Amino acid sequence: MAEDPRDWEIETRAVRGGLMRTEHGEISEALFLNQSFAYESAQAADERFAGGPGFIYQRFGNPTTQMFEDRLALLEGAEACKATASGMAAVQLSLMGLVRAGDHIVAGRALFGSCRWILSEWMPRFGVETTYVDATDIEAWKNAVRPNTRCFLVESPANPLLEVTAIGAVAEVAHAAGAKLVVDNVFATPIFQRPLALGADVVVYSATKHIDGQGRVLGGAILGDAQLLTDAYKDMHRHTGPALSPFNAWVLLKGLETLELRVRRQTETCGKVADAIAAHSKTKKIVYPGRPDHPQAAIVANQMTGGGSVVAFDLGSREAAWRFLDALEIFDISNNLGDAKSMATHPCTTTHRSMPEAERLEIGLTEGWVRMSVGLEGAGDLVRDVSRALDAA
């Protein structure tokens, strides 16, 4: 009797999910670097274009990309996955596929800067309005609903101050309004949080982050119910061209094999780094989902199984934050996260630079905040590096 991959443990899914071997019996997944595919006959081409099994064109699908999609879907507990060329391509596609001119979106106001740009600058060009709310206030979600509301968007934990939203409660509000809930799960990863199981309709990832996790390629993914992904995204994905490169898909497949190991190790170390930051006299405030003093600690305990690899803290001023960053010797100053190498950034002048100051202040992002992504280096080395830099702050 054949094994059902859905019954496998998460570690097995990460290594063997979606595997398709050629007649050569290769162990490492095959990399299909080709744009198009040949057909045995004109009738075979007709049947494939009519929706029959097989591949047509790289923009529509590719064997390597499909293996990545199938494996990530297994990890997420989703029926289907659609891979994209970047995380932001996934975010835009996830929204554009659910709305049209005259529709309305409700979004948590704590979002990555590029996500805010899409909602505030790009979507209005096509007649779609957005209302931003405090994502931790369920009444605010309810009060923002309009008759034409079609989509809710939330990051949880959110970038950069790690605000956590009660996904199940927000999903109930969205569904009562006839809207779909899209959750950006990049900080938690499928290892620590399953938004679909909590009631979300769509999950998006920047696979550039933990899924690759080694600073190599860009990638993104949209996951959810198979019928929803077909209805909302299939044609848009095919015709507008945000397809994931097969080479990038292959790299991301290899990243999935070690995702669980890396994320758990990074999270263990991040907890130690966060404790060192919290204990230092220069720290004005710290936010880490793995600590009991997180503002939404009860929600974290209910829907996450780990705190993740990112911590944020306030040093009071831009000058102190920059002195801290410049004093680091092991951590790199970089705006990426989820990497094997530890990184730190100043959100106000990097990831959230495009946000007007008033909007940054709405989410509590003042110039003293630093966001750190903890990698795979030794915990003792990272704690020493951070402590020394805090002294210099």
Long-range contacts (C-beta under 8 A, 24 or more apart in sequence): 5-74, 6-74, 8-74, 10-75, 10-190, 10-191, 10-260, 11-260, 13-71, 13-74, 13-75, 14-71, 14-75, 14-256, 14-257, 14-258, 14-259, 14-260, 15-257, 17-70, 17-71, 17-72, 17-73, 17-74, 17-75, 17-256, 18-66, 18-67, 18-68, 18-69, 18-70, 18-71, 18-73, 18-74, 19-67, 19-71, 20-63, 20-66, 20-67, 28-254, 29-64, 29-67, 29-250, 29-253, 29-254, 30-63, 30-64, 31-64, 31-246, 31-247, 31-250, 32-62, 32-63, 32-64, 32-246, 33-246, 33-247, 34-58, 34-62, 34-246, 58-243, 58-246, 59-238, 59-241, 59-243, 60-238, 60-243, 62-243, 62-246, 62-249, 64-246, 64-249, 64-250, 64-253, 65-243, 65-244, 65-246, 65-249, 67-249, 67-253, 68-244, 68-249, 68-250, 68-252, 68-253, 68-256, 69-221, 71-253, 71-256, 72-190, 72-205, 72-207, 72-211, 72-221, 72-223, 72-256, 73-223, 75-190, 75-256, 75-259, 76-190, 76-194, 76-196, 76-203, 76-223, 77-190, 77-194, 77-196, 77-197, 78-196, 78-203, 78-223, 78-224, 78-225, 79-224, 79-225, 79-226, 79-229, 80-223, 80-224, 80-225, 80-226, 80-229, 80-230, 81-221, 81-222, 81-223, 81-229, 82-221, 82-222, 82-223, 82-229, 82-233, 82-234, 82-237, 83-207, 83-219, 83-220, 83-221, 83-243, 83-244, 83-249, 84-219, 84-220, 84-221, 84-222, 84-237, 84-242, 84-243, 84-244, 85-218, 85-219, 85-220, 85-242, 85-243, 85-244, 85-245, 85-248, 86-206, 86-208, 86-218, 86-219, 86-220, 86-242, 87-186, 87-204, 87-205, 87-206, 87-207, 87-208, 87-209, 87-218, 87-219, 87-220, 88-114, 88-115, 88-118, 88-206, 88-220, 89-220, 89-242, 90-204, 90-205, 90-206, 90-220, 90-221, 90-222, 90-242, 91-115, 91-118, 91-184, 91-204, 91-220, 92-118, 92-122, 92-242, 93-222, 93-233, 93-236, 93-237, 93-240, 93-242, 94-182, 94-202, 94-204, 94-222, 94-233, 95-119, 95-123, 95-151, 95-153, 95-182, 96-236, 97-232, 97-233, 97-236, 98-150, 98-151, 98-180, 98-182, 98-202, 98-232, 99-123, 99-128, 99-150, 99-151, 100-126, 100-127, 100-128, 101-126, 101-127, 101-128, 102-127, 102-128, 102-148, 103-127, 103-128, 103-148, 103-149, 103-150, 103-151, 104-128, 104-129, 104-130, 104-131, 104-146, 104-148, 104-149, 104-150, 105-129, 105-130, 105-131, 105-149, 105-150, 105-151, 105-152, 105-153, 106-130, 106-131, 106-133, 106-141, 106-144, 106-145, 106-149, 106-151, 106-152, 106-153, 106-174, 106-179, 107-131, 107-132, 107-133, 107-152, 107-153, 107-154, 108-132, 108-133, 108-134, 108-135, 108-153, 108-154, 108-155, 108-156, 108-158, 108-163, 108-165, 109-133, 109-134, 109-135, 109-359, 109-362, 109-363, 110-135, 110-155, 110-158, 110-159, 110-161, 110-163, 110-363, 111-153, 111-155, 111-158, 111-159, 112-155, 112-159, 112-184, 112-351, 112-352, 113-351, 113-352, 113-353, 113-354, 113-355, 114-354, 115-153, 115-155, 115-184, 116-354, 116-355, 116-359, 117-354, 119-153, 132-362, 135-163, 135-165, 135-170, 136-163, 136-164, 136-165, 136-166, 136-295, 136-296, 138-166, 138-169, 138-170, 138-173, 141-170, 141-173, 141-174, 142-173, 145-173, 145-177, 145-179, 149-177, 149-178, 149-179, 150-178, 150-179, 150-180, 151-179, 151-180, 151-181, 151-182, 152-179, 152-180, 152-181, 152-182, 153-181, 153-182, 153-184, 154-181, 154-182, 154-183, 154-184, 155-183, 155-184, 155-186, 155-187, 156-183, 156-184, 156-185, 156-187, 156-188, 156-193, 156-195, 157-187, 157-188, 157-289, 157-308, 157-310, 158-187, 158-363, 159-186, 159-187, 159-351, 159-371, 160-312, 160-347, 160-351, 160-352, 160-365, 160-369, 160-371, 161-287, 161-312, 161-363, 161-364, 161-365, 161-369, 162-187, 162-287, 162-288, 162-289, 162-294, 162-308, 162-310, 162-311, 162-312, 163-287, 163-295, 163-296, 163-363, 164-289, 164-294, 164-295, 164-296, 164-299, 164-300, 164-303, 164-304, 165-296, 165-299, 166-296, 166-299, 166-302, 166-303, 167-195, 167-198, 167-199, 167-200, 167-303, 168-198, 168-199, 168-303, 170-199, 171-198, 171-199, 171-200, 171-201, 172-199, 174-201, 175-199, 180-228, 186-210, 186-338, 187-308, 187-310, 187-337, 188-304, 188-306, 188-308, 189-259, 189-263, 189-308, 189-338, 190-259, 191-259, 191-260, 191-263, 191-264, 191-305, 191-306, 192-263, 192-267, 192-304, 192-305, 192-306, 192-307, 192-308, 193-303, 193-304, 193-305, 196-223, 196-224, 198-303, 200-224, 201-225, 201-228, 202-228, 207-252, 207-255, 208-336, 208-338, 209-336, 209-337, 209-338, 209-339, 210-259, 210-262, 210-263, 210-309, 210-338, 211-252, 211-255, 211-256, 211-259, 211-338, 212-251, 212-252, 212-255, 213-255, 213-258, 213-259, 213-262, 213-338, 213-339, 213-340, 214-255, 214-339, 214-340, 215-336, 215-339, 215-340, 215-341, 216-251, 217-245, 217-247, 217-248, 217-251, 217-252, 218-248, 219-244, 219-248, 219-249, 219-252, 220-244, 262-340, 262-376, 263-306, 263-308, 263-309, 264-306, 265-376, 266-309, 266-374, 266-375, 266-376, 267-306, 267-307, 267-308, 267-309, 267-374, 268-379, 269-309, 269-374, 269-375, 269-376, 269-377, 269-379, 269-382, 270-307, 270-308, 270-309, 270-310, 270-311, 270-374, 271-307, 272-379, 272-382, 272-383, 273-311, 273-372, 273-374, 273-379, 273-382, 273-383, 273-386, 274-307, 274-311, 276-383, 276-386, 276-387, 277-311, 277-313, 277-386, 277-390, 278-313, 280-387, 280-390, 282-315, 282-316, 282-320, 282-324, 282-390, 282-391, 282-393, 283-313, 283-314, 283-315, 283-390, 284-313, 284-314, 284-315, 284-316, 284-368, 285-313, 285-314, 286-311, 286-312, 286-313, 286-314, 287-311, 287-312, 287-313, 288-312, 309-337, 309-338, 309-373, 309-374, 309-375, 310-337, 310-338, 310-371, 310-372, 310-373, 310-374, 311-371, 311-372, 311-374, 312-369, 312-370, 312-371, 312-372, 313-369, 313-370, 313-372, 314-366, 314-368, 314-369, 314-370, 315-368, 315-369, 315-370, 315-390, 315-393, 316-368, 317-367, 317-368, 318-346, 318-348, 318-349, 318-367, 318-368, 320-368, 320-393, 321-346, 321-367, 321-368, 321-369, 321-370, 321-393, 322-346, 323-392, 323-393, 324-370, 324-389, 324-390, 324-392, 324-393, 325-370, 325-389, 326-392, 327-388, 327-389, 327-391, 327-392, 327-393, 328-385, 328-386, 328-389, 329-385, 329-388, 330-377, 330-381, 330-382, 330-385, 331-372, 331-382, 331-385, 331-386, 331-389, 336-373, 337-371, 337-373, 338-373, 339-373, 339-375, 340-375, 340-376, 341-375, 341-376, 341-377, 342-372, 342-373, 342-374, 342-375, 342-377, 342-382, 343-372, 343-373, 343-375, 344-370, 344-371, 344-372, 344-373, 345-370, 345-371, 346-370, 347-371
